[in-house]
Amino acid sequence: MKKKYLVPVLILFFCSLPIFSNRAGAKVYIDIDSPTFKQIPIAICDFNNKVTSANKTVDVGITVSDDIRKDLSLTGIFNILNKKSFLEDKDSSTAMTAEKIRFPDWTIIGADYLLRGNITRNDKEIIADSSLFDVTRGELIFNKRYHAEADKLEEISRAIASDIMLALVNDEGDFNTKIAFVSKKGPKSDIQTINYDGSELKSVTNHQSIIIAPRWSPDGKFLAFTSFKGGRPEIYIRNLINGTEKKVASFEGLNLCGSFSPDGKKLLLTLSKEGNEEIYILEIDTLTLKRLTKNYFIDVSPSWSPDGKRIIFVSNRAGSPQIYIMDSDGNNVKRITYEGTYNTSPSWSPHGDRVAYEGLTNDKYQIFIIDSDGNTPPIQLTFDAANNKSPSWSPSGRQIVYASQKNSKSKIFIMNSNGSNPRILTEYSTNLVMPTWSPRFK
């Protein structure tokens, strides 16, 4: 593919914390990556409610347990059993020790695990005690106490859900994360963020211009992006804590944003200031540049591997856009995609062993993954009639967010990393593009 086709395609896309005690252990009970894996059956009882505040109208025990059910169901890993099937009676419903639980009552309804808890809420704080049991073995897995401010019920729920994940699959999940994306209406666009569960949609920028490629810093405190706010593409870094912005690249020609380095001190860029689209490293504090690629072709969409040793990018040096990997100093360039004539938007998995990307097939863009060494064939994850683009991995590596557009409808989807369990994160009439997953927030 010639140079004049690739760059226009890129631009036309857009014309308080709780305190936890005794964290769960790291023992892995279930191999959810096994080909024979089936969803984990878990019974989540309504937490016993002990309200000591003036407001006694809200059953916070039911609220917290419902939120835990919701959080775990979003992972695609758990089969949340219907509480109408529970056989417990009033005498056993408050039991919090293995000796007092009638485990056969839970085995008969198909539960492998059981969660119970008590919760106390006064005018200042919430205190929750949570116990997770292995039904098959009749054993306690963990018993923990959680504290949060009185109006932070969702933080209690997320903390408990994270500890269940950590105890059973040795990963805390993606509950405390956000997705940033570009919302475009006509010629104007801005960046918005939304929580993993679809709550708290917020506007981040007010540029009302073409915006391209939002990228999170490793600590989640900054977003870098390209904006046409000044009439041409320039790169900004926005402080998400205080709302300030800093322009870090404003060279002649294209200034396209790539990813932050794992230490957050550098930013990958694509610049055409020397006449051709090449990849550079920008030292954020000093604004000094180092050029990595030097050829007559277009090199774009650079992203550091999680260990900082390699960089993935897109180049048309083989005639059409394909995905390449090179060392972080620009050496040892290797092409990894050979199937398909148009492969772009690469995204590293958190472990650096896989790459997700969008590829053109049957006149539609679909999401694929491939091993980062390129030695195995790619695996197609989406197959519908929509254009599915811009994949981005969750911190756990178990889910992928992507943008999907069919006719005039635009949606942000999350699916498991094997392509299963797709769910709509958000949708509305504007054009939603380029989602990118945040790191975990602590």
N, C-alpha and C positions, 0 to 999 in steps of 0.2 A: 504494500500500500504506500502511495506516495505521501510525502510530507504534508502537502496541502490539505489532505483529508483528515488527518488525525487531530491537529490542534483545534480546528473549528468544531469538531465533534465534542471535544472536551468543554469548550466554552458554551456551546449551544445547550448544554444541560441546564443552563441557569438563566439565557436572554429572556437543737442540742442533743448529744449522744448518750445512750444508756450505759450503765456500768454493769459488766457481766462478771460473775465469779465462777471459777472452776471450769474453764473451757473444756469442751468435749475432747476425749482422747482421739488419737489418730488411727486407731485400729480399723482396718477395712473389713467390713462384714460381707459386702456384696460386690461382685464384679459386674458393674453395669455396662461395661464395654464388651462383655461376652456376647457372641452371636445368639445365644439362647436366652439372653436376659428378658425377663418379663417384669412389668411394673410391680413395685413393692407394695403389698397390701398393708395398710396402716389404719388403725382405728384411733381417732382423735376425739377424746371425750370433751364435753363442755367443761371448762374450768369452773371449780367451785368459787362462788362470788362472795367476797367479804368487803362490802362498801362501808366506809366509815365517814364519808364526806356528806355534806348537806344534800347533794344530788344523788338520790337513790333510785332514779327512774331508769337508769341505763344498766343493763346487765353486762358489765365489762368482761365477765368470764366467758360469755357466749361470743362477745365481740372479738376477744383475743383468739379463741379457738377457731372461730370462723376465718379469721385472717391467716392463721397458721395453715388451715386447710387450703385456702386460696393460694398462698405462697408456694406450698409444696406441689399443688396441682400444676402450677405454671412451669415446673421443671420438666414435666413429661416423664418423670421417674417413678412417681408414686401413684398407686391406686387408692384413693381416699374412700374408705368404706362409709356407706350411708349410716348415720347415727340411729336411724329408725330400726336398723337391724340389731342393735346392741341388746344383749340379754341381761345386763346388769340390773339389780334392783336398788332401792334406796339405801339399803344397808351396805352394799358393796361399792356404791358410786363414789364414796369419799376415800376409798382405800388407796394408800400411796406407797405401800411396801409390797414386795413380792409375796410375802407370807400371807397377806390378806386378800390377794387377788385370785379369783377363780379362773385360771388360765384356760381350762377347757371351754368355758363360755365364749372365749375370744377365738379359740381354734375352730370351733364349729361354724363361726361366721366367716372364716377365711382370713383372719388377721394374722400377720407375721409379727407385727409390732403394735404396741399400745402406748399412747401418750395420755397422761393425766396431769392435772395441775390445780393449784389454788391461787387465787389472785386477790390482793387487798389494794384498795384505792382510797386514799384520803385526799384532802384538798391540795396537798403538795407533791405527793409521789405515788407511784405504783410499785408494788412488790409482788412478784410472781414466783411461785415454786413450781417446777416442772419435772416430771419423772417420765423417762422413756424405758419401756420394758421389751425384752425379747420374749414373745409369747411362746414360741416353740421350746425354748430352753427354760422358760419360767424364771428369767433372771432380770435384775435391774441393770440397765445400760448406763444411765446417768440420772442424777438428781441434782438440780441446780436452782439457784435463786438469782433473780434478775431485778434490777432497780431502774426506774426511769421517772422523768417528770410526769406529773399527773395527766397532762394532755398528750402524752407520747405513747399511746397504746400500740400504734403500729410498729414502734421500735422494739417493744417487748416481743411482739409476734415475730418480727423478722429475726431477732436474736435467737428465739427458740427454734424457728425453722432452720436457721443456719447451723445450730448445734445438732439438730437431727441429721442434717446432711453430712456434717463433719463426722458424726459418730458412725453412720451407716456406710458412707461411700468415700470418706476421707477427703471431702471437699466441702467448703462452707457455702457453696452456691453463689448465685448472682443477685441476691435479693437487694443488697445495698449498692446498687449501681444505677446509672442513668444512660440514656441514649440521646446523643445530640444529632440533629438533622437539619437540613435546609428546607424551609417552607417557602415556596415560590408562588406568587400571585401576579400574573402578567409579567412585566419586565422587572419587578421588584421582588427581592427575597431577603430573608433574615434567618438566623439560627435560633432554633428552639431546643429545649431539652424536655425529657419526660422520664419518669421513673420506670424501672423494669416491669412493674405491675400495671403500667398505663396510667398512673395517677400523677398529679402535679405537673401538668403541661405548662411550661414557662417560656417566655421570650427572652433570649439572651442578648441579641443585638438589635439595633434600630438603624441599620444602614440604608434600608429601602433601595437596594441596588443588587446587581448580580453578586452572589456569594458562592464560593467554591471550596470544597474540601475542608470541612472542620476537622481538626485533629486534637485529641485530648493530650495534655501533659501526663506523665506517669503518676503524678500525685493527684490528678483530677482538679487542680486549682486553676488551670489555664486552658484556653482553647486557642489554637492557631488556625488561621483561615486566610483565603484570598478574597478580597473585596474590590469591587469596581466603584466604591463610594466616591473616589476622587476622579472618576472618569476613565480610569484604566486599571488593570489588575495590579494590586499591591497587597503585601502580606502583613497581617496584623496578628498580635498576640493579645488576647483579652484576659484580664485578671477576673476570675469569676467570684472572688471574695469581695473586692471593692468596686468592681465594674469599670476599672480603667483599661484603656487600650494603648498599645504601643505599636507603631508602624516599624517593621524590622526589615522590609525589603521593598524598594521602590525604584528598581532599575528600568532602563529603557526596554521595551518589549514585554514579554510575558514574565510574570512573577507568580509561580504556582506553588502552593503549599504542599509539603510532604510531612512525614511524621517526626515527632520528637525522638531524640535518642533515649535509651533506657534510663540514663541518669538525669534527663530533663535539661541538660545544658546546651544541647545542639538541636538544630532543626534542619531536616533535609528539604531542599528546594529544587524546583526546575526553573531555570532562568534562560532567557534567550538574548541576554545583553551583549553576547559576542557573536550574534547572528544565527545561532543554532540552539535548539532546546537541549540543554545539558543539565546534568545533576550536580548539585553543589551541597556542601555542608556549611551551615551558618553557625558560628559561635554566638549564642544569644547575648551574652554580656558585652562582648567587644564588637559584635556585628562584623567580624572578619569572615571571609569566605575561603573555602577550599574546593576547587573543581575536581570532580571524580571521573566523569566521562568525557571523552574527546573523540568525536566522530561526526560524520555528515548526516546522521540519522536523528530521529526524535527519541529522546529518552525522558519519560515522565513517570509520575505516580510512585516515587521512591518511598520505601518504608524499611526501618531497621528491624532486624530480627530481635526477639526478646533478649538474647544475650549480647546484642550489640556487635556481633562479629560479622554479620552479613547484611546485605541490603537487597531487597527485592524491588523490581521496577518493570516498567513496560517500555518496549522499544519496537520500532518498525524496521529494524536493521535486516530482518529476514524477508521484508516485503509487505508484511502485514503486522498489526499489533500482536505481540506475543510477550510472555512473561519470562524474565531473566533474573538470575541471582548473581551477585558479585560479592567479593570481600568488602569490608567497610572502608578499605583504602582505594577501592575501584578496580582491583586486580581480580583475576580468575573469574571472568564473566562466563556464565553458563546459561543456556536456554533450557527452560524446564517444560514449556508447553509446546506440543507439536500437533495436537489434534485441534481442529477448528481454525478458522481464518481470521477471527477477531476476538482476542482474549485480553481483558483489561481489569482494572480495579483490584489488584491483589491485596490480600490481607493475611498476615501471619497468624497462626494459632498461638495461644499463650506459651505452649511448650516448644514452638519453633519447628515442629516436625511436619506440619501441614500448611498449605496455603489455600485459601478460598479465593475465588475470582468469578467474574462474569464472562460468559462466552456466548457468542452468537451461534445459534443452531436453529435451523428451520425458520429463519427470519425473525426469531425471538431471542432476547437475551435470557439466559438461564444461569443459575448458580452451580458452580463446580468446586470440588476440592481435589488437591493433588498433593502427594508427598513432596516435601521441599527439595528433595534431591532430584525429582523429576524422573526417577527410574521406574515408576509404575504408572499405569494409565490413569487418567483423571476419572473421578466419579461424579456423575450428574446428580444434583440434589433436588432441583425443581423441574417440573415438567408441564406446568399449566400454560394457558394461552396468553398469559401476561408477560410483559417485559420485566424481568427480575434482575436487579442491579445492586452494585455497591455492597457486597457482603462485609460484615465486620464481626469478629469473634467476641464472645463474652469472656470475662476474666477466667471463668472455670474451664473454658474450651469446650463446653458441652452444648453450647447454643450459638446460633448465628443470627444476626439481625440483617435485614436487607429491605430495599425499596422495591415496590411492585406497582406497576401501572398497567391497567387494561382499559382501553378506550379513554374515557375522561376520569376514571376513578383511580385515585392514588392512595396507596396504603404503605405503612411500615409493618413488616412481618417479623416475628421471631420463630425460628424452628430449631429442633434439635440438630446437632452437627451431622447426623446421618440423614437429614432431610425429613424426619418424621415430626409429627405433632406441630405443624405450623399454626400460629395464632396471630390475629391482628393486634398489633400494639396500639396503633392509632390510624385514623383515616378521616379525611374531610376533603372539601372541594378543591383546595389548593394543591399544587404539585409538591409532593414530598420526595426529596432526593437525598442521597449521600448520608445515610445514617452511620454513626460511629459510636462504638460502645465505650463507656468510661471505664476506668479502673474501679476497684472496690473502694467505697468510702468508709472510713473508720470513725 
